[in-house]
Amino acid sequence: MLNTRPFQESPERGDLRELVESLLGRHLPADRALAVDREGAFASAAWEALGQAGLLGLGGDETSGGSGGTVGDAVAVVEEIARVLPSLAVDYVVCGMAMRMLGDGAGSPVAGWMPEIASGAKVCAFGLSEPDVGTDLLSLRTSARVDGDRWVIKGQKLWISLAHEAEVAFVLCRTDPPEGDRKSRGLSVIAVPLDQEGVTVRRVHLAGMRAAGTCEIFLDDAVAPLDNLVGVRGRAMSILGKTLDVERVLAAGLSLGIGRAALDLHVSHLKEREAFGRPIGGFQALQHAAADSIADLTASRALVNTAVRSIEAGEPSLAMSAMAKLVAAESTARIVDRGMRAMAASGLAEESAMQMYFRDARLQLFSPVSNEMIRNILGESMGLPRSY
């Protein structure tokens, strides 16, 4: 019988999923997840439990304090979290990016923070986007200069998840002029402590992913030790390139989690709700919508798995991770829309998780990068002229 569960997975991966499901069942049951979303709060108890179980450290080298594991393991975990509370899955993706970046930036003193981040003891954020800079990261305005034994950072970051809870933000900034036409040269990542006079963090309240802690960060001559440089000065994009590939495939896994949970809820409603003397799932129009959704979910999962294998094999993965993110996000938006239509007012009620999935799925269409930019990347990957 067809169902929404992953197919052709190893027993170990299945055990990992069961661990996450059990952990969240104890620390973030369904009614609590809806309350956290409604309040826009951080699910701190669940986060601590994820850290204690070693799940926040997935993707980080074990010799450096991470939990090891593969990208596929992290995708499985983010999917299971997203089934319960997509906002928490967004925060998990941030942590996964940190594990990848700190591993690639080995040798930097801040790489020594990996055990604390992996355990949940130190919460971090990523400061990439700015008010006028989203997908065009190379045009960012945030700058950093050396003043004695410290960096002085000035600028502004926007749409930064988890910053209100974080102790430090990994801030992408310009530390040196571009090298000719190569705007990517001269960009660096600096770990900026957020609890200081030169930093203001302001919460931004969104209609979707309400509990992810979206924030705006103002850096007004904020300071950081020189040792807080991640990797090589001026070469941030060489580290972030791999990190962003992983971010996109994790975002695809997040979309899978939302789509899977929404479809499970959709099908349950079709079986339980009756009209005209029988379950509404017996009506062909409603049945076909659910059929389209299981096909969307299954096709998306196959593409995500292909992208994961590409990354794990060390192959160039920009196009595959981009496609996975694009297709999973678009498919999930359709899946949730069909589920909402089938459930009608029942799905829109605050007591239903469908309304949360409906809102959260919309963010996946343009976060962490817009699907329009993804299409630009894919067009260029096909040998077509660059369109931006």
Wavefront OBJ file of the C-alpha trace (Angstrom):
o trace
v 0.000 0.000 0.000
v 1.278 3.460 -0.882
v 2.175 5.737 2.005
v 4.240 8.857 2.595
v 7.147 7.170 4.367
v 10.597 7.153 2.727
v 11.384 4.175 0.518
v 14.574 2.168 0.050
v 16.212 3.425 3.223
v 18.729 1.545 5.321
v 17.654 0.165 8.727
v 20.105 2.606 10.337
v 18.425 5.575 8.675
v 15.065 4.271 9.793
v 16.351 4.018 13.368
v 17.541 7.609 13.142
v 14.094 8.771 12.068
v 12.492 6.831 14.922
v 14.890 8.450 17.380
v 13.855 11.940 16.240
v 10.168 11.022 16.271
v 10.427 9.604 19.791
v 12.429 12.548 21.079
v 10.009 15.125 19.697
v 7.052 13.098 20.908
v 8.349 13.619 24.448
v 9.617 17.178 24.223
v 7.401 18.694 21.538
v 4.042 16.897 21.249
v 1.640 18.101 18.569
v -0.391 20.418 20.804
v 2.751 22.005 22.202
v 4.176 22.461 18.687
v 1.069 24.405 17.660
v 1.301 26.527 20.810
v 4.985 27.287 20.166
v 4.132 28.307 16.605
v 1.266 30.500 17.796
v 3.477 32.181 20.413
v 6.445 32.546 18.064
v 8.608 30.983 20.766
v 11.838 29.000 20.563
v 11.334 25.291 21.285
v 14.247 25.277 23.718
v 13.450 21.950 25.411
v 13.352 20.138 22.072
v 16.544 21.892 20.968
v 18.371 20.802 24.108
v 17.141 17.247 23.611
v 18.368 17.253 20.000
v 21.756 18.399 21.246
v 21.953 15.787 23.985
v 21.144 13.083 21.437
v 23.999 14.275 19.206
v 21.640 15.289 16.419
v 22.711 18.941 16.272
v 26.236 17.799 15.502
v 25.415 15.779 12.393
v 27.755 16.686 9.563
v 30.507 17.786 11.928
v 33.691 15.727 12.037
v 33.790 13.528 15.144
v 37.440 14.348 15.807
v 36.473 18.038 16.019
v 33.499 17.573 18.309
v 30.747 16.859 15.796
v 28.625 13.730 15.565
v 29.799 12.548 12.167
v 27.090 11.182 9.929
v 26.254 12.054 6.358
v 24.291 14.742 4.578
v 21.584 12.135 4.086
v 21.369 11.642 7.839
v 20.904 15.377 8.353
v 18.225 15.500 5.626
v 16.340 12.680 7.378
v 16.483 14.524 10.706
v 15.341 17.836 9.253
v 12.423 16.097 7.525
v 11.280 14.496 10.771
v 11.537 17.803 12.654
v 9.608 19.617 9.920
v 6.741 17.139 10.244
v 6.228 18.402 13.803
v 7.333 22.061 13.747
v 8.778 23.445 10.491
v 10.116 26.521 12.318
v 12.399 24.336 14.418
v 13.600 22.635 11.250
v 14.663 26.054 9.922
v 16.800 26.521 13.037
v 18.198 23.021 12.592
v 19.304 23.919 9.051
v 21.231 26.886 10.504
v 23.031 24.524 12.860
v 23.756 22.132 9.998
v 25.332 24.976 8.026
v 27.544 25.791 11.001
v 28.718 22.182 11.265
v 29.646 22.142 7.590
v 31.315 25.563 7.565
v 33.345 25.037 10.735
v 34.525 21.697 9.391
v 35.616 23.262 6.096
v 37.232 26.112 8.047
v 39.291 23.771 10.189
v 42.330 25.525 11.590
v 40.388 28.621 12.605
v 40.125 29.024 16.392
v 36.332 29.298 16.082
v 36.275 25.748 14.702
v 36.862 24.780 18.332
v 33.279 25.875 19.062
v 31.914 22.845 17.224
v 31.381 20.727 20.384
v 29.419 23.518 22.087
v 27.223 24.128 19.048
v 26.731 20.390 18.535
v 25.592 19.942 22.128
v 23.210 22.903 21.984
v 25.181 24.777 24.655
v 26.090 27.541 22.170
v 23.408 28.768 19.776
v 24.528 30.410 16.538
v 22.979 32.339 13.667
v 24.096 33.105 10.089
v 24.226 36.721 8.917
v 24.174 36.570 5.130
v 21.168 38.492 3.740
v 20.775 42.264 4.040
v 17.847 44.671 3.443
v 18.948 45.283 -0.164
v 20.897 42.064 -0.645
v 19.339 38.615 -0.739
v 20.357 36.373 -3.593
v 22.998 38.904 -4.741
v 25.332 38.266 -1.818
v 28.359 39.632 -3.641
v 26.871 43.145 -3.456
v 26.590 43.176 0.332
v 27.400 46.380 2.216
v 28.402 45.094 5.637
v 32.097 45.749 6.151
v 34.794 44.864 8.660
v 38.133 46.525 9.328
v 41.038 45.671 11.576
v 41.558 47.886 14.605
v 44.461 46.638 16.684
v 43.650 43.120 17.863
v 40.029 43.115 16.794
v 37.607 43.424 13.918
v 35.199 46.347 13.805
v 32.039 45.477 11.877
v 29.465 47.887 10.488
v 26.307 47.047 8.581
v 22.918 45.437 8.783
v 21.593 41.905 8.304
v 17.968 40.919 7.703
v 15.928 37.688 7.722
v 18.321 36.062 10.178
v 16.866 32.987 11.871
v 17.543 32.312 15.554
v 19.460 35.538 16.174
v 17.284 36.412 19.184
v 18.499 33.248 20.948
v 22.024 33.103 19.546
v 25.236 34.023 21.295
v 27.115 34.521 18.055
v 26.343 35.207 14.398
v 28.571 34.135 11.519
v 28.525 37.379 9.554
v 29.476 37.601 5.899
v 31.165 40.959 5.307
v 33.647 42.686 3.073
v 37.085 42.860 4.616
v 39.040 43.686 1.438
v 38.333 45.289 -1.959
v 37.267 42.996 -4.817
v 40.018 41.723 -7.092
v 39.116 43.307 -10.416
v 35.779 41.927 -11.558
v 35.875 39.140 -8.986
v 33.463 40.525 -6.417
v 33.613 37.266 -4.470
v 37.192 38.022 -3.484
v 37.532 40.121 -0.367
v 34.545 38.626 1.445
v 35.072 36.998 4.829
v 33.028 35.308 7.541
v 33.543 36.659 11.047
v 31.943 35.230 14.173
v 30.435 38.244 15.910
v 29.317 37.997 19.567
v 25.775 39.347 19.766
v 25.778 40.365 23.416
v 27.606 43.672 23.071
v 26.874 47.378 22.828
v 27.491 47.569 19.082
v 24.844 44.983 18.235
v 21.066 45.413 18.181
v 18.836 42.433 17.406
v 15.234 43.164 16.449
v 12.637 40.442 16.004
v 10.773 40.365 12.679
v 7.401 38.638 12.900
v 6.412 36.645 9.827
v 3.122 34.995 8.921
v 5.000 31.733 8.322
v 7.774 29.986 10.243
v 6.663 32.078 13.204
v 8.775 30.204 15.751
v 12.033 30.246 13.755
v 13.037 33.561 15.331
v 13.490 35.694 12.225
v 15.450 38.831 13.122
v 17.175 41.937 11.882
v 20.706 42.606 13.162
v 22.217 46.095 13.317
v 26.012 46.185 13.561
v 27.186 49.617 14.655
v 30.938 49.265 15.131
v 30.443 45.831 16.647
v 33.694 44.143 17.591
v 35.096 40.633 17.401
v 38.570 39.214 18.121
v 40.800 38.763 15.080
v 40.752 35.020 15.786
v 37.011 34.991 15.056
v 37.734 34.911 11.332
v 36.429 31.651 9.825
v 38.770 30.183 7.249
v 40.970 32.382 5.066
v 40.491 36.139 4.950
v 38.832 37.274 1.739
v 37.967 33.733 0.619
v 34.636 33.170 2.356
v 32.848 32.040 -0.783
v 35.176 29.067 -1.180
v 33.867 27.784 2.153
v 30.282 28.942 1.746
v 29.910 27.367 -1.691
v 29.805 23.846 -0.248
v 27.864 25.035 2.777
v 25.146 26.577 0.604
v 24.804 23.366 -1.438
v 24.119 21.525 1.808
v 21.734 24.278 2.929
v 19.672 23.854 -0.233
v 19.363 20.094 0.086
v 18.480 20.461 3.775
v 15.833 23.009 2.769
v 14.517 20.423 0.315
v 14.319 17.903 3.157
v 12.425 20.483 5.194
v 9.895 20.817 2.374
v 9.556 17.030 2.244
v 8.716 17.023 5.947
v 5.998 19.654 5.549
v 4.554 17.904 2.487
v 4.579 14.505 4.141
v 2.856 15.751 7.305
v 0.271 17.717 5.325
v -0.529 14.750 3.084
v -0.894 12.404 6.069
v -3.347 14.875 7.593
v -5.121 15.263 4.242
v -5.603 11.506 3.779
v -6.771 11.018 7.364
v -9.409 13.679 6.788
v -10.556 11.975 3.574
v -11.035 8.735 5.499
v -12.745 10.238 8.544
v -14.947 13.028 7.172
v -18.285 11.891 5.817
v -20.718 13.539 3.443
v -23.715 12.137 1.592
v -23.496 8.994 3.673
v -19.897 7.987 3.014
v -16.275 9.083 3.552
v -15.381 11.964 1.261
v -12.280 10.065 0.139
v -14.629 7.986 -1.985
v -15.361 10.945 -4.237
v -13.176 10.844 -7.318
v -12.327 14.555 -7.429
v -10.981 14.510 -3.867
v -9.247 11.181 -4.385
v -7.422 12.460 -7.475
v -6.066 15.464 -5.574
v -4.556 13.146 -2.967
v -3.147 10.956 -5.762
v -1.434 13.969 -7.314
v 0.058 14.807 -3.921
v 1.556 11.368 -3.289
v 3.065 11.502 -6.789
v 4.509 14.972 -6.089
v 5.977 13.861 -2.776
v 7.469 10.660 -4.171
v 9.055 12.402 -7.160
v 10.496 15.110 -4.904
v 11.979 12.522 -2.559
v 13.692 10.735 -5.441
v 15.301 13.983 -6.595
v 16.395 14.906 -3.065
v 17.982 11.467 -2.697
v 19.869 11.979 -5.955
v 21.180 15.344 -4.740
v 22.253 13.788 -1.440
v 24.179 11.053 -3.225
v 25.897 13.654 -5.386
v 27.069 15.647 -2.357
v 28.153 12.553 -0.457
v 30.159 11.364 -3.472
v 32.030 14.663 -3.537
v 30.716 15.530 -6.983
v 29.893 19.091 -8.146
v 26.437 19.482 -6.634
v 25.262 23.020 -7.328
v 22.730 22.036 -9.994
v 21.445 18.916 -8.218
v 20.963 20.627 -4.858
v 19.294 23.554 -6.635
v 16.872 21.251 -8.455
v 16.062 19.384 -5.256
v 15.263 22.623 -3.453
v 13.159 23.926 -6.357
v 11.080 20.811 -6.940
v 10.545 19.965 -3.274
v 9.373 23.499 -2.454
v 7.030 23.780 -5.425
v 5.613 20.283 -4.873
v 5.005 20.905 -1.193
v 3.173 24.154 -1.890
v 0.800 22.186 -4.135
v 0.452 19.355 -1.608
v -0.488 21.705 1.212
v -2.882 23.670 -0.984
v -4.724 20.486 -1.939
v -4.886 19.423 1.693
v -6.269 22.783 2.752
v -8.920 22.685 0.023
v -10.011 19.208 1.105
v -10.190 20.131 4.796
v -11.780 23.532 4.120
v -12.488 25.474 7.314
v -11.270 22.528 9.412
v -7.794 23.010 7.994
v -7.823 26.748 8.547
v -8.756 26.451 12.227
v -5.925 27.307 14.617
v -6.366 23.904 16.244
v -5.319 22.217 12.993
v -1.694 21.767 11.994
v -2.722 22.210 8.350
v -2.877 25.985 8.713
v 0.706 25.953 10.034
v 1.912 23.790 7.142
v 0.009 26.024 4.701
v 1.751 29.170 5.939
v 5.178 27.623 6.387
v 5.244 26.007 2.945
v 5.013 29.455 1.349
v 8.339 30.521 2.819
v 10.074 27.555 1.167
v 9.359 29.062 -2.245
v 11.807 31.900 -1.643
v 13.952 30.763 1.266
v 16.853 30.252 1.692
v 17.029 31.372 -1.937
v 14.165 32.237 -4.253
v 13.060 29.625 -6.742
v 13.410 32.247 -9.460
v 17.130 32.509 -8.692
v 17.314 28.721 -8.589
v 15.953 28.679 -12.126
v 18.612 31.205 -13.154
v 21.294 28.918 -11.712
v 19.878 25.923 -13.547
v 19.673 27.837 -16.821
v 23.336 28.762 -16.564
v 24.186 25.170 -15.613
v 22.635 24.112 -18.941
v 25.078 26.317 -20.836
v 22.671 29.183 -21.402
v 23.835 32.822 -21.050
v 23.860 34.123 -17.503
v 20.594 35.979 -16.941
v 21.501 38.084 -13.924
l 1 2 3 4 5 6 7 8 9 10 11 12 13 14 15 16 17 18 19 20 21 22 23 24 25 26 27 28 29 30 31 32 33 34 35 36 37 38 39 40 41 42 43 44 45 46 47 48 49 50 51 52 53 54 55 56 57 58 59 60 61 62 63 64 65 66 67 68 69 70 71 72 73 74 75 76 77 78 79 80 81 82 83 84 85 86 87 88 89 90 91 92 93 94 95 96 97 98 99 100 101 102 103 104 105 106 107 108 109 110 111 112 113 114 115 116 117 118 119 120 121 122 123 124 125 126 127 128 129 130 131 132 133 134 135 136 137 138 139 140 141 142 143 144 145 146 147 148 149 150 151 152 153 154 155 156 157 158 159 160 161 162 163 164 165 166 167 168 169 170 171 172 173 174 175 176 177 178 179 180 181 182 183 184 185 186 187 188 189 190 191 192 193 194 195 196 197 198 199 200 201 202 203 204 205 206 207 208 209 210 211 212 213 214 215 216 217 218 219 220 221 222 223 224 225 226 227 228 229 230 231 232 233 234 235 236 237 238 239 240 241 242 243 244 245 246 247 248 249 250 251 252 253 254 255 256 257 258 259 260 261 262 263 264 265 266 267 268 269 270 271 272 273 274 275 276 277 278 279 280 281 282 283 284 285 286 287 288 289 290 291 292 293 294 295 296 297 298 299 300 301 302 303 304 305 306 307 308 309 310 311 312 313 314 315 316 317 318 319 320 321 322 323 324 325 326 327 328 329 330 331 332 333 334 335 336 337 338 339 340 341 342 343 344 345 346 347 348 349 350 351 352 353 354 355 356 357 358 359 360 361 362 363 364 365 366 367 368 369 370 371 372 373 374 375 376 377 378 379 380 381 382 383 384 385 386 387 388
